[in-house]
Amino acid sequence: MAGELARLTGAEVHVLHVVTTAVAGDAVLPVESDEAGQGVLDEALTQLLGMDVKAEGRILHGLTVQVADAVSRAATEFRADLLIISPHHRSSLAALLNPRVSDAVAHRSRMAVLLAPAND
C-alpha cells in the first residue's frame, strides 16, 4: 500500500522496523532476532525498490513498551506526511492487557496515520 501511494504521489518511503526486547521479571528477553528484523526490512525495501519507489530503511532496537514512542519520534525525524502502520491482529483480551502499538502511535503522532492490513 505504501508503495502504491508513493508511486501515485512521487513520494519517498522511509521504512522503519523496531527489533524488540521484553522485560520478564529481572530479565530482558529478545522478542525478535536482529537477523529476523533485518529480513523484514530488506523484504520491504526490495518490494518498494522493485516498484521504482525511492526508499530507505532503518532498524531500531527497544523494549516492547517503547515501540510507539520510537515510531513516532522516527516519523517526526523523517518529516513524514503520512505514517502507514500494519497492525498485528490479536484477541480483544490481549489488546486490553497490552494496548496495540498501532493505537498508541496513532494517539502520539502529530501526522496522519493509516492502518493498513498486512498482505497474507
Summary of the structure (lengths in Angstrom):
residues: 120
radius of gyration: 14.8
end to end distance: 13.2
largest distance: 48.5
contacts: 308
relative contact order: 0.18
helix: 45%
strand: 28%
